[in-house]
Amino acid sequence: MAGFGLHKNMVFEWKGGAFRIERLQPNGEVLIESMDGGALALVTRQQLLDDFAKGLISESSKASPGGKLPVTYSRPLDELSQEAQKEVKRRRQYLEAITADGTPVFTPAFLQPIIKRVSVEIEDPTPPGVTTVYRWHRRLIQGRDTRSLIPRYDLRGRKDSQQSPRLLELLAAAMTEAFNTTPLATGKNIYSRLLAKVDTENRQSLTNTPLVAPSERTTYRLLAGTNQYEMVALKEGRASADRRFRVGKAGTQTTRILERVEIDHTPLDLFLVDERTWLPLGRPTLTVAIDHYSRLPLGYYLTYGSPSAAAVVGALRHAVLPKPPTISAIPNLPVENRWPSYGIPEVLVADNGLEFHGIDLDSIAFDLGFAIVFCPKRQPRFKGSIERYLKTINYFFAHQLPGVSFARFHLRGDYDPQKCALLTLAEFKHLFEKWVVDIYAQTKHRSLDTTPFKRWNEGLAAHEPQLPKDLSTFQQRIGQSASRKLRRDGFELNGIRYNGDGLGPILRQYGEGVAIRVVFDPEDLVEVHVWGPDESDPILVQALNLDYARGLTFTQNTLIRQLMREDGANAEDPVALQRARDDIAQSVAELMTSRKQKARQRSASIRGITGSKPQGGGIPPAPEVLKPNPKAPPKESENIVPITFDIPKILTSFQMQPIRTGEDGML
């Protein structure tokens, strides 16, 4: 085969230039000539060999003085057709025969007898001529590679399109219009648009040579040769084409636990029921934070509301703190293992949702000492671990439970997930935590080649997770934050007045109107933490109206304030507050028993039913509120379903089975 060799006229690339060996000296030196300027230089033979071993020398693509190098076949030989392989063997037999006795003489008198003898031996009915054999020999000498004898049948024929450039431009315009109209555009639709454009072009053209419209078959051939990336970009958009044709790489690499934590939300493909009314509430939203190194979940948060800053704060709170034992909601279903992951992450990776860009997450990151990294827009692959894990939760856990809604609506068939829904949020929480620590964490992960549980313990031996100074400090640092002006009567937050003796030192030192920082828990507004301008530790301040604020969530308070504004009541009127709270409780009771699933889901969100509070809180409706009021006037469209019997507890004997993995080990 062709390659580098220390012989006369060898052309090679070295030190960014092309050189030719002019002469080999007897003393081991080599005279080389620069192909660019013709300058001569003496180098040692050993220097050239050492640089070749280092990868600094390669054969040059420039032609040697003997002429232009032949174009050789560079693909694997097993891709050659039987016809081409047979022809290569035939040519080699003729050339081996004429060079068997030394350097051949390319004259008819010398070559014709040899060619005739070989043709008889190999039974070749059409032996080559003397000139043909000479060309074969010359190609072999110039190329210094037996591949030069391979016939280049693949170079036959025209490779470029025979259509005019203007016609190809019109075809591209027709494709763009067709796919902009509908991504399901067909070849016939594109062809009809092309004919219309060709006709318009010919009528508007001033030349005497009109464009000739191609046939429909030719148009289909042109479409088949279109760049696949551009075709997908026209059908599905540029972002979809980038995802489909991107080159998969190794991805992000981490070396220790908590080095990179990814967080995201997903609506679960599962309907849950209300444990008060036993009616379907809807699909909860799950927020999960996962450790990239071990692929073990750090924490989660469940809610019936949309993704929010409160959900992010709840997931981080659960992620950082050591996990308590699972609260049993289903008898005879113990959780065998403890949830081992905890600690403050070094880097938190999130997408560009509004809940991640708020001041709340920035303040938490600053206080706890971790960085936030946002993925590029519409590029979920930059946090592929959490994306894949959320899919695993839905496909290998939620889809195995009663009430599954499936990933696509058309997959349901005659199955009604709302009629089959059986689990309450507390029961689902029990099952989910058991699945995480007893099944998922103990199953071999394909990308880790071990289990997430074992990988976390290995990382724990090398890197100890960091926790806040104490629980009180952590509760002061994590939550939603706001800035307020301090007055003698305290300050107002979310329509609630807060004041206490602890604010006195701040008021006396800085005076009225000083800016303070307030951190509050959106799940309970009864007390908040307040920082003065130069204070390192916060002050715990309670609401003045404790009876109203105790257990009240941010969502509930917002609805009450909205109702009071509509009624024109004073924001601090205790009678109006209680009246609005009773009205909200009555509305929640009606929503709980509504025939509309969206209304029941809204009632769960208002009641504050979350993963940390499966029973809800703030405005618990009394049992009698759930029944229609007999003294109330009848409504035109009654949407309350009376509850006439009690449904016993369910799933008392439900047992979890280990999930199966495919041959590749993927969950």
C-alpha positions as CSV (number, residue, x, y, z in Angstrom):
1,M,0.0,0.0,0.0
2,A,1.1,3.6,-0.4
3,G,2.8,5.3,2.5
4,F,5.8,7.1,3.8
5,G,9.3,5.8,2.8
6,L,12.8,7.2,2.7
7,H,13.4,7.1,-1.0
8,K,14.1,9.6,-3.8
9,N,11.2,11.8,-4.8
10,M,9.1,10.9,-1.8
11,V,6.7,13.8,-0.9
12,F,5.6,14.2,2.7
13,E,4.0,16.7,5.1
14,W,6.3,17.9,7.9
15,K,6.2,20.9,10.2
16,G,3.3,22.5,8.4
17,G,4.8,22.2,4.9
18,A,5.3,19.8,2.0
19,F,8.8,18.4,1.3
20,R,10.4,16.1,-1.3
21,I,13.4,13.9,-0.8
22,E,16.0,15.0,-3.3
23,R,18.8,12.7,-2.3
24,L,19.9,10.1,0.3
25,Q,23.4,10.7,1.4
26,P,25.8,7.8,2.2
27,N,26.5,9.2,5.7
28,G,22.8,8.9,6.7
29,E,21.7,12.5,5.9
30,V,18.8,13.3,3.7
31,L,18.6,16.2,1.3
32,I,15.0,17.5,1.2
33,E,13.4,20.2,-0.9
34,S,10.5,22.5,0.1
35,M,7.6,22.1,-2.3
36,D,6.6,25.7,-1.7
37,G,9.8,27.7,-2.2
38,G,12.3,25.2,-3.4
39,A,14.7,25.7,-0.5
40,L,17.1,22.8,0.2
41,A,17.9,21.5,3.7
42,L,19.9,18.6,5.2
43,V,18.3,16.5,8.0
44,T,19.3,13.2,9.5
45,R,17.6,10.0,8.7
46,Q,17.0,9.3,12.4
47,Q,15.3,12.7,12.9
48,L,12.7,11.9,10.2
49,L,12.0,8.4,11.6
50,D,11.6,9.8,15.1
51,D,9.2,12.5,14.0
52,F,7.2,9.9,12.0
53,A,6.9,7.8,15.2
54,K,5.6,10.9,17.0
55,G,2.9,11.4,14.3
56,L,4.5,14.6,12.9
57,I,5.1,13.2,9.4
58,S,2.6,11.9,6.9
59,E,2.4,11.2,3.2
60,S,1.6,14.3,1.2
61,S,-1.5,14.6,-0.9
62,K,0.5,16.7,-3.4
63,A,1.6,15.0,-6.6
64,S,5.1,13.7,-7.0
65,P,7.2,14.7,-10.0
66,G,6.1,11.5,-11.7
67,G,2.7,12.9,-12.3
68,K,-0.7,13.1,-10.7
69,L,-1.5,10.3,-8.2
70,P,-4.3,8.0,-9.3
71,V,-7.6,8.1,-7.3
72,T,-7.7,4.9,-5.4
73,Y,-10.6,3.1,-3.8
74,S,-10.4,3.8,0.0
75,R,-13.5,2.0,1.3
76,P,-13.3,-1.6,2.8
77,L,-12.7,-4.1,0.0
78,D,-15.6,-6.3,1.1
79,E,-17.9,-3.6,-0.2
80,L,-16.7,-4.3,-3.8
81,S,-19.0,-6.1,-6.1
82,Q,-18.2,-9.5,-7.4
83,E,-17.6,-8.0,-10.8
84,A,-15.0,-5.5,-9.4
85,Q,-13.3,-8.2,-7.3
86,K,-13.0,-10.5,-10.3
87,E,-11.5,-7.6,-12.4
88,V,-8.9,-6.8,-9.8
89,K,-7.8,-10.4,-9.7
90,R,-7.6,-10.5,-13.5
91,R,-5.4,-7.3,-13.7
92,R,-3.0,-8.6,-11.0
93,Q,-2.5,-11.9,-12.9
94,Y,-1.4,-10.0,-16.1
95,L,0.9,-7.6,-14.2
96,E,2.5,-10.5,-12.1
97,A,3.2,-12.3,-15.4
98,I,4.9,-9.4,-17.2
99,T,7.1,-8.6,-14.1
100,A,8.0,-12.2,-13.2
101,D,11.4,-12.0,-15.0
102,G,12.3,-8.4,-13.9
103,T,11.5,-5.0,-15.2
104,P,9.2,-5.4,-18.2
105,V,9.7,-3.8,-21.7
106,F,6.5,-2.2,-22.9
107,T,6.7,-3.2,-26.5
108,P,4.3,-5.4,-28.4
109,A,7.0,-7.9,-29.2
110,F,7.6,-8.5,-25.5
111,L,4.1,-8.2,-24.0
112,Q,1.8,-9.9,-26.6
113,P,3.2,-13.4,-26.0
114,I,2.8,-13.0,-22.3
115,I,-0.7,-11.6,-22.5
116,K,-1.7,-14.4,-24.8
117,R,-0.3,-17.1,-22.5
118,V,-2.0,-15.6,-19.4
119,S,-5.4,-15.3,-21.2
120,V,-5.3,-19.0,-22.0
121,E,-4.3,-19.9,-18.4
122,I,-7.1,-17.9,-16.8
123,E,-9.6,-18.5,-19.7
124,D,-10.0,-14.8,-20.4
125,P,-12.0,-14.5,-23.7
126,T,-11.1,-10.8,-24.0
127,P,-7.4,-10.2,-23.1
128,P,-6.3,-6.6,-22.7
129,G,-4.1,-4.7,-25.2
130,V,-0.5,-3.7,-24.7
131,T,-1.5,-0.1,-24.0
132,T,-4.1,-1.2,-21.4
133,V,-1.5,-3.3,-19.5
134,Y,0.9,-0.3,-19.6
135,R,-1.7,1.9,-18.0
136,W,-2.3,-0.6,-15.3
137,H,1.4,-0.8,-14.6
138,R,1.8,2.9,-14.5
139,R,-1.1,3.4,-12.1
140,L,0.4,0.7,-9.8
141,I,3.9,2.4,-9.8
142,Q,2.6,5.9,-9.3
143,G,0.1,5.0,-6.6
144,R,2.4,2.5,-4.9
145,D,-0.7,0.7,-3.8
146,T,-2.4,-2.4,-5.2
147,R,-5.8,-0.6,-4.6
148,S,-4.8,1.5,-7.7
149,L,-5.9,-1.6,-9.8
150,I,-9.5,-1.5,-8.5
151,P,-11.8,-0.3,-11.3
152,R,-13.7,2.8,-10.3
153,Y,-17.1,1.8,-11.6
154,D,-18.5,4.1,-8.8
155,L,-17.2,7.2,-10.6
156,R,-19.1,6.5,-13.8
157,G,-22.0,8.8,-14.8
158,R,-22.9,12.3,-13.7
159,K,-23.1,13.0,-10.0
160,D,-24.6,16.5,-10.1
161,S,-28.2,17.3,-10.9
162,Q,-29.2,17.8,-14.5
163,Q,-31.9,20.3,-13.5
164,S,-31.2,24.0,-13.8
165,P,-30.3,25.9,-10.6
166,R,-33.4,28.0,-10.9
167,L,-35.6,24.9,-11.0
168,L,-34.0,23.6,-7.9
169,E,-34.6,27.0,-6.2
170,L,-38.3,26.7,-7.1
171,L,-38.5,23.2,-5.8
172,A,-37.0,24.3,-2.4
173,A,-39.6,27.1,-2.2
174,A,-42.4,24.7,-3.0
175,M,-41.2,22.3,-0.2
176,T,-41.0,25.2,2.3
177,E,-44.5,26.4,1.5
178,A,-46.0,22.9,1.6
179,F,-44.4,22.0,5.0
180,N,-45.2,25.4,6.4
181,T,-48.9,24.7,5.6
182,T,-48.8,21.2,7.1
183,P,-46.0,18.9,8.2
184,L,-47.9,16.0,6.5
185,A,-47.4,17.4,3.0
186,T,-47.0,14.8,0.4
187,G,-44.9,14.6,-2.8
188,K,-47.9,15.2,-5.0
189,N,-48.7,18.4,-3.1
190,I,-45.1,19.6,-3.5
191,Y,-45.2,18.6,-7.2
192,S,-48.4,20.6,-7.9
193,R,-46.9,23.7,-6.2
194,L,-43.7,23.3,-8.3
195,L,-45.7,23.2,-11.5
196,A,-47.5,26.4,-10.5
197,K,-44.2,28.1,-9.7
198,V,-42.7,27.0,-13.0
199,D,-45.7,28.3,-14.9
200,T,-45.5,31.6,-13.1
201,E,-41.7,31.9,-13.7
202,N,-42.2,31.2,-17.5
203,R,-44.9,33.9,-17.8
204,Q,-42.8,36.5,-16.0
205,S,-39.5,35.6,-17.7
206,L,-38.2,37.8,-20.5
207,T,-35.9,35.1,-22.0
208,N,-36.8,32.9,-24.9
209,T,-35.8,29.7,-23.1
210,P,-38.6,28.7,-20.7
211,L,-38.0,26.4,-17.7
212,V,-39.0,22.8,-18.4
213,A,-41.0,21.3,-15.6
214,P,-39.7,17.9,-14.4
215,S,-41.8,14.8,-14.4
216,E,-43.4,13.7,-11.2
217,R,-41.0,10.7,-11.0
218,T,-38.0,13.1,-11.4
219,T,-39.5,15.3,-8.6
220,Y,-39.7,12.3,-6.3
221,R,-36.0,11.5,-7.0
222,L,-35.0,15.0,-6.2
223,L,-37.0,14.9,-2.9
224,A,-35.3,11.6,-2.0
225,G,-31.9,13.2,-2.4
226,T,-32.8,16.2,-0.2
227,N,-30.7,16.7,2.9
228,Q,-32.4,14.8,5.7
229,Y,-31.6,17.4,8.3
230,E,-33.3,20.1,6.2
231,M,-36.3,17.8,5.5
232,V,-36.9,17.2,9.3
233,A,-36.4,20.9,10.0
234,L,-39.1,21.8,7.5
235,K,-41.5,19.1,8.9
236,E,-40.9,19.3,12.7
237,G,-38.9,22.5,13.2
238,R,-35.2,23.3,13.7
239,A,-35.1,22.3,17.4
240,S,-36.5,18.8,16.6
241,A,-34.0,18.4,13.8
242,D,-31.1,19.4,16.1
243,R,-32.3,16.8,18.7
244,R,-32.7,14.0,16.1
245,F,-29.4,14.5,14.3
246,R,-27.1,15.6,17.1
247,V,-24.1,13.5,17.8
248,G,-24.4,11.7,21.1
249,K,-21.4,12.2,23.4
250,A,-20.3,10.9,26.8
251,G,-22.2,13.7,28.5
252,T,-21.4,15.3,31.9
253,Q,-19.0,13.4,34.1
254,T,-19.1,13.7,37.9
255,T,-16.6,12.3,40.5
256,R,-18.5,12.6,43.8
257,I,-21.9,12.7,45.3
258,L,-23.7,16.1,45.4
259,E,-21.3,17.5,42.8
260,R,-24.2,18.0,40.4
261,V,-27.9,17.8,41.3
262,E,-30.6,18.1,38.7
263,I,-34.2,19.2,39.4
264,D,-37.4,19.2,37.3
265,H,-41.2,18.6,37.4
266,T,-43.5,16.1,35.7
267,P,-47.3,15.5,35.9
268,L,-47.7,11.9,37.0
269,D,-49.6,9.6,34.6
270,L,-51.9,8.6,37.5
271,F,-55.2,9.7,39.0
272,L,-55.5,9.8,42.8
273,V,-58.6,10.1,44.9
274,D,-59.7,12.3,47.8
275,E,-59.8,10.4,51.1
276,R,-62.7,12.6,52.2
277,T,-65.1,12.1,49.3
278,W,-63.4,9.2,47.5
279,L,-63.7,11.1,44.2
280,P,-60.8,11.4,41.7
281,L,-58.8,14.5,42.4
282,G,-56.7,14.4,39.2
283,R,-53.0,13.9,38.4
284,P,-50.5,15.3,40.9
285,T,-47.4,17.1,39.9
286,L,-44.1,15.6,41.1
287,T,-40.9,17.7,41.6
288,V,-37.8,15.6,42.0
289,A,-34.1,16.4,42.7
290,I,-31.6,13.7,41.7
291,D,-27.9,13.2,42.4
292,H,-26.1,12.9,39.1
293,Y,-23.2,10.8,40.4
294,S,-25.3,8.0,42.1
295,R,-28.6,8.5,40.2
296,L,-30.3,8.4,43.6
297,P,-33.1,10.8,44.2
298,L,-32.3,13.4,46.9
299,G,-35.8,14.7,47.5
300,Y,-39.2,15.2,46.1
301,Y,-42.4,17.2,46.5
302,L,-46.0,16.4,45.5
303,T,-48.7,18.9,44.8
304,Y,-51.9,19.2,42.9
305,G,-51.0,22.7,41.7
306,S,-48.8,23.8,38.8
307,P,-45.0,23.9,39.1
308,S,-44.2,26.7,41.4
309,A,-41.5,28.2,43.6
310,A,-43.2,26.6,46.6
311,A,-42.7,23.2,44.9
312,V,-39.0,23.9,44.3
313,V,-38.6,25.0,47.9
314,G,-40.4,21.9,49.2
315,A,-38.2,19.6,47.1
316,L,-35.0,21.3,48.2
317,R,-36.1,21.1,51.9
318,H,-36.7,17.3,51.5
319,A,-33.4,16.9,49.6
320,V,-31.1,18.6,52.1
321,L,-32.4,17.1,55.3
322,P,-31.9,13.4,56.4
323,K,-35.0,11.5,55.5
324,P,-37.3,10.3,58.4
325,P,-38.9,6.8,58.2
326,T,-41.7,6.4,55.8
327,I,-45.1,7.1,57.3
328,S,-47.1,3.9,56.8
329,A,-50.5,4.5,55.0
330,I,-51.0,0.9,53.8
331,P,-50.9,-1.9,56.4
332,N,-48.7,-4.9,55.9
333,L,-46.4,-3.1,53.4
334,P,-43.3,-2.1,55.3
335,V,-40.4,-0.2,53.7
336,E,-37.3,-2.3,54.2
337,N,-34.6,0.3,53.6
338,R,-34.0,3.9,54.7
339,W,-33.6,6.7,52.2
340,P,-29.9,7.4,52.5
341,S,-29.4,10.5,50.4
342,Y,-29.1,14.0,52.0
343,G,-26.9,17.1,51.9
344,I,-26.5,20.5,50.3
345,P,-25.7,20.3,46.6
346,E,-22.6,22.0,45.0
347,V,-24.4,22.8,41.8
348,L,-28.2,22.7,41.1
349,V,-29.1,22.3,37.4
350,A,-32.5,23.5,36.3
351,D,-34.4,24.5,33.1
352,N,-35.7,28.0,32.3
353,G,-39.0,27.7,34.1
354,L,-40.2,30.9,35.9
355,E,-40.2,29.1,39.2
356,F,-36.4,28.6,39.0
357,H,-35.6,32.2,38.0
358,G,-37.3,33.9,41.0
359,I,-35.5,35.7,43.8
360,D,-36.6,32.8,46.1
361,L,-34.2,30.2,44.6
362,D,-31.4,32.8,44.3
363,S,-31.7,33.6,48.0
364,I,-31.7,30.0,49.0
365,A,-28.7,29.3,46.8
366,F,-26.8,32.2,48.3
367,D,-27.7,31.3,51.9
368,L,-26.9,27.5,51.6
369,G,-23.8,28.1,49.4
370,F,-24.6,26.3,46.1
371,A,-24.6,27.5,42.5
372,I,-27.5,27.4,40.0
373,V,-26.9,26.4,36.4
374,F,-29.6,26.9,33.8
375,C,-29.8,24.7,30.7
376,P,-30.1,26.3,27.3
377,K,-33.6,26.9,26.2
378,R,-35.4,23.9,24.8
379,Q,-32.4,21.7,25.4
380,P,-33.5,19.1,28.0
381,R,-30.5,16.9,27.2
382,F,-28.3,19.1,29.3
383,K,-30.1,17.6,32.4
384,G,-30.6,14.1,30.9
385,S,-30.4,12.3,34.2
386,I,-33.5,13.8,35.7
387,E,-35.4,13.6,32.4
388,R,-34.7,9.9,32.2
389,Y,-35.6,9.3,35.8
390,L,-38.9,11.1,35.5
391,K,-39.7,8.8,32.6
392,T,-38.7,5.8,34.6
393,I,-41.1,6.9,37.4
394,N,-44.1,7.1,35.0
395,Y,-43.4,4.0,32.9
396,F,-42.1,1.6,35.5
397,F,-44.0,2.7,38.6
398,A,-47.0,4.9,38.0
399,H,-48.1,2.8,34.9
400,Q,-48.3,-0.3,37.2
401,L,-50.8,1.3,39.6
402,P,-54.6,1.5,39.5
403,G,-55.8,4.8,37.9
404,V,-53.0,5.1,35.4
405,S,-53.8,7.6,32.7
406,F,-51.1,6.4,30.2
407,A,-48.6,8.6,28.5
408,R,-50.9,9.2,25.5
409,F,-54.7,9.6,25.6
410,H,-55.3,7.3,22.6
411,L,-53.6,4.4,24.4
412,R,-56.5,4.2,27.0
413,G,-59.0,2.6,24.7
414,D,-62.0,1.7,26.8
415,Y,-60.1,2.0,30.0
416,D,-61.3,4.9,32.3
417,P,-58.6,5.9,34.7
418,Q,-60.9,8.0,36.9
419,K,-63.2,5.1,37.5
420,C,-60.2,2.8,38.3
421,A,-58.5,5.4,40.6
422,L,-58.1,3.9,44.1
423,L,-55.0,5.5,45.8
424,T,-55.1,8.5,48.0
425,L,-52.1,10.9,48.1
426,A,-50.9,9.4,51.4
427,E,-51.1,5.9,50.1
428,F,-49.3,6.9,46.9
429,K,-46.6,8.6,48.9
430,H,-46.1,5.4,50.9
431,L,-45.8,3.3,47.7
432,F,-43.6,5.8,46.0
433,E,-41.0,5.9,48.8
434,K,-41.0,2.1,49.0
435,W,-40.4,1.9,45.2
436,V,-37.6,4.4,45.4
437,V,-35.6,2.8,48.3
438,D,-36.6,-0.9,48.0
439,I,-36.8,-1.3,44.2
440,Y,-35.2,1.5,42.1
441,A,-32.3,2.1,44.4
442,Q,-31.6,-1.7,44.6
443,T,-31.8,-2.3,40.8
444,K,-28.6,-2.2,38.7
445,H,-28.5,1.0,36.7
446,R,-27.2,0.7,33.1
447,S,-25.0,3.7,33.0
448,L,-23.5,3.0,36.5
449,D,-23.0,-0.7,36.2
450,T,-24.1,-0.9,39.8
451,T,-27.1,0.0,41.9
452,P,-27.8,3.7,42.9
453,F,-27.9,2.6,46.6
454,K,-24.4,1.1,46.4
455,R,-23.0,4.0,44.3
456,W,-24.2,6.5,46.9
457,N,-22.6,4.5,49.8
458,E,-19.3,4.4,47.8
459,G,-19.5,8.1,47.2
460,L,-20.4,8.6,50.9
461,A,-17.1,6.9,51.9
462,A,-15.1,9.5,49.9
463,H,-17.2,12.6,50.4
464,E,-19.2,13.5,53.5
465,P,-22.4,15.6,52.6
466,Q,-22.6,19.0,54.2
467,L,-25.6,20.0,56.2
468,P,-26.8,23.4,57.6
469,K,-25.5,24.4,61.0
470,D,-28.7,23.3,62.6
471,L,-32.4,22.7,61.8
472,S,-33.4,26.1,63.0
473,T,-30.8,27.8,60.8
474,F,-32.0,25.7,57.8
475,Q,-35.6,26.7,58.4
476,Q,-34.6,30.3,58.5
477,R,-32.8,30.1,55.2
478,I,-35.1,28.1,53.0
479,G,-38.4,29.5,52.0
480,Q,-39.9,32.3,49.9
481,S,-38.5,35.7,50.5
482,A,-39.7,39.3,50.3
483,S,-38.6,42.8,51.2
484,R,-40.8,45.0,53.4
485,K,-40.6,48.4,55.2
486,L,-40.8,48.2,59.0
487,R,-43.2,50.6,60.9
488,R,-44.3,50.9,64.5
489,D,-47.2,48.6,63.9
490,G,-45.0,46.0,62.3
491,F,-45.2,45.1,58.6
492,E,-47.7,43.6,56.2
493,L,-47.0,40.5,54.2
494,N,-49.5,38.8,51.9
495,G,-52.2,40.9,53.5
496,I,-51.4,39.6,57.0
497,R,-50.0,42.0,59.7
498,Y,-46.9,40.8,61.7
499,N,-45.5,42.4,64.8
500,G,-43.6,41.4,68.0
501,D,-41.2,42.6,70.6
502,G,-38.3,41.2,68.7
503,L,-38.7,44.0,66.1
504,G,-38.1,46.7,68.7
505,P,-34.3,46.8,68.5
506,I,-34.4,47.1,64.7
507,L,-37.0,49.9,64.9
508,R,-35.0,51.8,67.6
509,Q,-31.7,51.5,65.7
510,Y,-32.8,52.3,62.2
511,G,-36.1,54.1,62.6
512,E,-39.3,53.7,60.7
513,G,-39.2,52.8,57.0
514,V,-36.1,50.6,57.3
515,A,-36.0,47.8,54.7
516,I,-36.1,44.3,56.2
517,R,-35.9,40.9,54.6
518,V,-38.7,38.4,55.3
519,V,-38.6,34.7,54.7
520,F,-41.9,32.7,55.0
521,D,-43.1,29.2,54.5
522,P,-45.8,29.2,51.8
523,E,-47.5,26.2,53.5
524,D,-48.0,27.9,56.9
525,L,-48.1,31.7,57.2
526,V,-48.4,31.8,61.0
527,E,-44.8,33.0,61.5
528,V,-42.0,34.5,59.5
529,H,-38.2,35.1,59.9
530,V,-37.0,38.7,59.7
531,W,-33.5,40.1,59.1
532,G,-32.5,43.7,59.8
533,P,-30.1,45.6,57.5
534,D,-26.9,44.4,59.3
535,E,-28.3,41.4,61.3
536,S,-26.6,38.0,60.9
537,D,-29.4,36.1,62.6
538,P,-33.1,36.5,62.0
539,I,-35.9,37.2,64.4
540,L,-39.0,35.0,64.5
541,V,-42.2,37.1,64.3
542,Q,-45.7,35.8,64.5
543,A,-48.9,37.1,62.9
544,L,-51.1,39.3,65.0
545,N,-54.2,37.3,64.1
546,L,-53.0,33.9,65.1
547,D,-56.4,32.2,64.8
548,Y,-56.6,33.3,61.2
549,A,-53.0,32.6,60.1
550,R,-52.3,29.3,61.9
551,G,-52.0,26.5,59.2
552,L,-53.0,28.9,56.4
553,T,-51.3,28.4,53.1
554,F,-50.3,31.1,50.6
555,T,-52.9,29.9,48.1
556,Q,-55.7,29.9,50.7
557,N,-54.8,33.4,51.9
558,T,-54.7,34.7,48.3
559,L,-58.2,33.4,47.7
560,I,-59.6,34.9,50.9
561,R,-58.1,38.3,50.2
562,Q,-59.5,38.2,46.7
563,L,-62.9,37.4,48.0
564,M,-62.7,40.3,50.5
565,R,-61.7,42.8,47.8
566,E,-64.6,41.7,45.7
567,D,-66.9,42.3,48.7
568,G,-65.3,45.7,49.5
569,A,-64.4,44.6,53.1
570,N,-61.6,45.9,55.2
571,A,-58.4,43.8,54.9
572,E,-58.0,43.6,58.7
573,D,-61.7,43.3,59.7
574,P,-61.8,40.1,61.7
575,V,-65.5,39.5,61.1
576,A,-64.9,39.9,57.3
577,L,-61.9,37.6,57.5
578,Q,-64.0,34.9,59.2
579,R,-66.9,35.4,56.8
580,A,-64.5,35.1,53.8
581,R,-62.9,32.0,55.3
582,D,-66.3,30.4,55.8
583,D,-67.2,31.2,52.2
584,I,-64.0,29.7,51.0
585,A,-64.6,26.6,53.1
586,Q,-68.1,26.2,51.6
587,S,-66.7,26.7,48.1
588,V,-64.1,24.1,48.7
589,A,-66.7,21.7,49.9
590,E,-68.7,22.2,46.7
591,L,-65.5,21.8,44.6
592,M,-64.7,18.6,46.4
593,T,-67.9,16.9,45.3
594,S,-68.2,18.6,41.9
595,R,-68.8,16.4,38.9
596,K,-65.9,18.2,37.1
597,Q,-62.5,16.7,37.8
598,K,-60.8,20.0,37.3
599,A,-62.9,21.5,40.1
600,R,-62.0,18.6,42.5
601,Q,-58.3,19.1,41.6
602,R,-58.6,22.8,42.4
603,S,-60.1,21.9,45.8
604,A,-57.0,19.8,46.6
605,S,-54.8,22.7,45.6
606,I,-56.8,25.1,47.8
607,R,-56.8,22.7,50.8
608,G,-53.0,22.5,50.6
609,I,-52.8,18.8,50.0
610,T,-49.1,18.1,49.3
611,G,-46.5,15.4,49.8
612,S,-45.6,16.9,53.2
613,K,-49.3,17.4,54.2
614,P,-51.3,14.5,52.6
615,Q,-54.3,15.5,54.7
616,G,-54.2,19.1,53.7
617,G,-54.5,22.0,56.1
618,G,-55.5,25.6,56.7
619,I,-59.3,25.4,55.8
620,P,-60.4,21.8,56.7
621,P,-64.1,21.7,55.9
622,A,-66.3,20.3,58.6
623,P,-68.0,16.9,57.8
624,E,-71.4,18.5,57.6
625,V,-70.2,21.0,55.1
626,L,-69.8,18.2,52.6
627,K,-73.5,17.6,52.5
628,P,-76.0,19.9,50.7
629,N,-77.6,22.4,53.0
630,P,-81.3,21.5,53.1
631,K,-82.2,25.2,54.0
632,A,-80.4,26.6,51.0
633,P,-82.5,27.4,48.0
634,P,-82.2,24.8,45.1
635,K,-79.8,25.6,42.4
636,E,-80.5,25.3,38.7
637,S,-77.6,23.0,38.2
638,E,-76.7,21.1,41.4
639,N,-73.2,19.7,41.2
640,I,-72.9,18.3,44.7
641,V,-73.1,14.5,45.0
642,P,-74.4,13.5,48.4
643,I,-72.3,10.9,50.3
644,T,-74.6,8.3,51.7
645,F,-72.1,5.5,52.6
646,D,-68.6,5.1,53.8
647,I,-66.0,3.4,51.6
648,P,-63.6,1.2,53.6
649,K,-59.8,1.5,53.3
650,I,-58.3,-0.1,50.3
651,L,-55.2,-1.8,49.1
652,T,-54.5,-3.3,52.5
653,S,-52.9,-6.4,50.9
654,F,-51.3,-4.6,48.0
655,Q,-47.7,-5.9,47.4
656,M,-45.0,-4.4,45.3
657,Q,-43.2,-6.6,42.9
658,P,-39.6,-5.9,41.7
659,I,-39.5,-4.2,38.3
660,R,-38.0,-6.0,35.4
661,T,-35.2,-4.6,33.4
662,G,-34.4,-5.1,29.7
663,E,-31.3,-6.8,28.3
664,D,-29.5,-3.5,28.4
665,G,-30.2,-3.1,32.1
666,M,-32.3,0.1,31.6
667,L,-35.0,0.6,34.2
